[in-house]
Amino acid sequence: MTQPPVFGVTGWKNSGKTTLVERLVRELTGRGFRVSTVKHAHHAFDIDHEGTDSFRHREAGATEVALVSGRRWALMHELRDEEEPSFEDVLSRLAPCDIVIIEGYKREAHPKIEVRRKEGRKGQALAPDDPAIRAIAADHETDSGGLPLFDLNDIAAIADFILDQCGLDRRHAAE
C-alpha cells in the first residue's frame, strides 16, 4: 500500500500548532477525509500512570503493552536502549488513511505550514531556513517571504491549500 500524503504544522513552542492541527482535523474529517496525526514530543511523556495494570506491565519490563477496550486501543512501546524510531518508521505503522497531519518534526523534509502568533518569538521565522515550508498561517501581519500567507483563523482556506498541495480533492476523500 502506498503512503498517504503528509503535511506538517510547524512553529515555535506556544505558537498555536496544536490548536491549528485540531481545527484542521475537524475541518478535514467534516469533509469526509480519514485523517491520522503524528505529534512529536521533545520530552518524556506518558499516556499511562502509576497504579494501572498496564503501567505495572511496562515497569516489569514488557517492551510493548497493548491496552484494548471496545472503544479504542493503544500500543505503548518502551524504547529502553533503542533509538527513537525514524519519521518514516512511525508513518509506516499508521493504519490506512487519506492524509497524515504532522505536528512538530521541524527538521524533516515533508511539506509544512509555519504557524506564527503575535505573542510568539519575534524575528525567528522558520521559513527562511526551511524550503519545505510552503505557507505561513499567522494572527498578525508578518513578512511571509513570498510564501502564501493565511489568517490563522481561516481554517477552510488553510485546509484547501493543504489538500491542493497534497493533490487531494477539496471536497471528497479518496475512495
N, C-alpha and C positions, 0 to 999 in steps of 0.2 A: 504494500500500500504506500502511496506517496504521502509525504508530509504535508499537512495543511499549511497555508500561508501564515507567516508570523509577522506581527507588527508590535513594536515596543513603545512604551511610555517611559521617558527618562526625565531626569531633572535632579536637582539637589534635594536634600532632606527637607521635608515640610513644604515642598513646592506645590503639592496637590496631586501627586501621581496617583495615589490610591483612590482619591475621590474621582479623578478622571477615568481610571480603569473601571471603577464601579459603575459610573454613568454610561460608559461605552458598552459594557457588558449588558446592561439593562436595555440600551438602545438596540444593540445588535440582536439580542435574543428576542426582543419585541418584533423584529423584522423577520424572525424565523430562522436565524442562524444558530448553529450549535457552537458555542464558544467555550474554549478552555483558557485558563490563565496560568501563568507561571510567575511567582513572586520570588525574587532573590533577596535573601536576608543577609546582612553583613555581620550578624551577631548570632549568638546561640539563641535558639528558640525551642519551645517545647509545646506540642499540641496535647501532651499527656501530663498528668500531675501525680505527685507523690500520693500513694494510698490506693490508686486504682490498680486493678489486676494487670492491665497491660503495662503499666509503669513498672510493676514488680517483675514482669516477664523480661523487660528490657534491662532492668537493673541486675537481674540474674545472669545476663549475658546473651540473651537472644539477639541475633543480628537483625532479624525482621520480625515485626509483630503486626498481624492484620487484625484490625478491630472492625467487626462486621455486625450490622443490625439490618432490620427490614427497611430502613430509610436511607442509609449511607454506609460506606465503608472507607477505611483509611489504612494505608500501609506505611508503617514507620520503619525506616531503615537506619540503623545505627552505623555511622561510619567507622567508629572506633579508630583504627590506624589507617583507614583508607583515605584517599584524596577525595575532595568534593567532586561529585560527578560533573562531567562536562555539560555544557549547554545542550549540545546535540544529544547526549545520552538522556537528559531529562525530557527533551521533546519526544524522543523515541518511545518513552514509557507512557505517554498520554494516550487515552482512548481516542478513536476516530472523532473528528470534529471538522467544522468548516473553517475556523480561524483560531489562532492562538494569540492572545494578548499577553505581552511580557511586561512586567513591572520590574525595573532595575536592570541588571546586566548591562550597565553603561558601556562597558568595553567591548561588547560583542558587536558583530558587523551587521546584524539584522536591521531593517529599516525602522526608524523611530520618529516619534514626535517629542519635542522638548517642551516641558511644562515650566512656565515662569510665572511667579507671583510677585506683585509689587513689594510685599514684605520679605521676599526671599533674598538670596545672595545677590548683591548688585555687582555688575561688571564681571560676572563669572559665567558667561554664557557657555554652554557646552558645544553648540552647533559649529562655531568656527574651527574646532579641532576634531569634529566627528562628521565625516562625509556621509554616514548612514542616517543622520538626522535629516528628515525630509520636510519638516514643517515645525512651526512654533505655535503653541497654544498659551495665551497669556491673559491676565486680567487687567493689563495696562498697556499703554503704548510702549513698544520696545523695538529695537533695531533687529529685524529678522535676517539681516544679511542677504536679502533677496529671496529667502525661502517664503513659502506661503505662511501667512500669519492669521491665526484663528482666535476669536474671542473664546476664552476658556469655558464659557457657558454655552457656546453654540455646539452642543453635542451632536446634533443631526449633521451639521456641516463637517465636523471632525470625523464622524463615522463614515460619511460619504467619501471623504478624502482617503481614509484608510482602506475602504473597500475598493476604491479605484486603484490605489497603489498595489493592492493585492490581486487585482484582476477579477474581483468578485462582483456579481450583480448587486446593485444597491438595495433591491427590494426583496430578493428571494435567496434563500440558502441553496447551495449546490445540492443537487439530488445525488 
